[in-house]
Amino acid sequence: MIIHGRTLHPGHATGTPIRLTAPLSFWGGTDEHGRIVDAHHPQCGAILTGRILLMESGRGSSSASSVLAEQIRARTAPAAIVLSRPDTIIPLGALVAAELYGLDLPVVIAPYDAVPDGALLEITATPDQASIRW
């Protein structure tokens, strides 16, 4: 099955999804290992590293982009991020990591409600279009 979306940052990734039930800020919300450490987040303790992160949007703090960029460099970031509504902070972190480290983390907007939990997903995001396949 395929879902089409819009690219916020290009790239290609595969992985299993992790669907967050609340927005997340990488600044103070995750640690250097890619674990959710925000005690108020419903999925505190979940590990995002290498997963396809599905969430409505990020949750603030412009510093979250630098935390995400560092996680991308350290390879503790999600493999890709799929949002249901636009966010400027998250793709900025991906852009910084691409420019500084030559590492791409695709960030896309797509209606991902139909994505099955546990499926192996493939994200392909070009400047023109994005797709989620399983």
C-alpha positions in Angstrom: 0.0 0.0 0.0 1.1 3.6 -0.6 0.3 6.9 1.0 1.4 10.1 -0.7 2.5 13.3 1.1 4.5 16.5 0.8 8.2 16.7 1.4 9.5 19.0 4.1 13.0 17.6 3.9 14.2 15.0 1.3 15.6 11.6 2.0 15.0 7.9 2.0 14.5 5.6 5.0 13.1 2.3 6.1 12.0 1.2 9.5 9.1 0.2 11.7 6.7 3.0 12.8 6.3 4.4 16.3 3.1 6.5 16.5 3.1 9.2 19.2 -0.2 10.1 20.8 1.0 13.6 21.7 3.4 16.1 20.2 7.0 16.0 21.2 9.8 18.5 21.6 13.3 17.1 21.0 14.6 19.8 23.4 14.1 18.3 26.8 11.8 15.6 25.5 14.4 13.2 24.3 17.9 12.2 25.5 21.2 11.5 23.6 20.1 7.9 23.1 16.9 8.8 21.3 14.7 7.9 24.2 11.6 10.0 25.2 12.4 11.4 28.6 9.7 14.0 29.0 7.9 12.7 32.1 4.6 14.2 31.0 4.7 12.5 27.6 2.3 9.5 27.4 5.1 7.4 25.7 7.9 8.4 28.1 10.6 5.7 27.9 10.0 4.8 24.2 13.1 4.7 22.0 12.8 6.6 18.7 16.2 5.6 17.3 15.9 4.1 13.8 12.1 4.1 13.9 9.7 5.9 11.5 8.3 8.6 13.9 4.6 9.3 13.2 3.2 12.3 15.1 0.8 15.2 14.6 3.5 17.9 14.9 6.5 18.9 17.0 6.0 20.7 20.3 7.9 23.9 20.3 11.2 25.2 21.3 13.3 26.4 18.5 16.3 24.7 20.2 14.6 21.3 19.3 16.1 21.7 15.8 19.7 21.6 17.1 18.9 18.6 19.3 17.5 16.8 16.3 20.5 17.7 14.2 22.8 16.3 16.9 20.8 13.1 17.2 21.0 12.7 13.4 24.8 13.2 13.6 25.1 10.7 16.5 22.7 8.3 14.6 20.3 8.2 17.5 17.5 10.0 15.7 14.4 8.5 14.1 15.0 7.1 10.6 12.3 9.5 9.3 9.6 11.7 10.6 6.1 11.8 9.3 3.8 14.6 10.5 0.2 15.2 9.9 0.6 19.0 9.9 3.4 21.4 8.9 6.1 22.2 11.4 9.1 24.4 10.8 11.4 23.3 13.7 11.7 19.6 12.8 12.7 20.1 9.1 15.2 22.8 10.1 17.0 20.2 12.3 17.1 17.8 9.3 18.3 20.6 7.0 21.1 21.5 9.4 22.2 17.9 9.7 22.3 17.6 5.9 24.3 20.8 5.5 26.8 20.1 8.4 27.1 16.4 8.3 25.9 15.2 4.9 23.2 13.1 6.6 19.6 13.1 5.4 16.5 12.4 7.5 13.3 12.6 5.5 10.6 14.7 7.0 7.2 14.5 5.3 3.6 15.6 5.8 1.1 12.8 5.1 -2.2 11.4 6.4 -0.7 8.4 8.1 -3.7 7.1 10.1 -3.9 4.0 7.8 -0.3 3.0 8.4 -0.3 -0.3 10.3 1.7 -0.6 13.5 4.6 -3.0 13.2 4.8 -2.8 9.4 8.1 -2.3 7.7 7.8 1.2 6.1 9.8 2.7 3.3 9.8 6.5 3.1 10.9 8.2 -0.1 10.9 12.0 -0.1 12.0 13.9 -3.1 11.6 17.7 -3.6 8.5 17.0 -5.7 6.7 14.3 -3.7 6.8 11.9 -0.7 5.5 8.4 -0.3 5.1 5.9 2.5 5.1 2.3 1.3 4.5 -1.0 3.2 
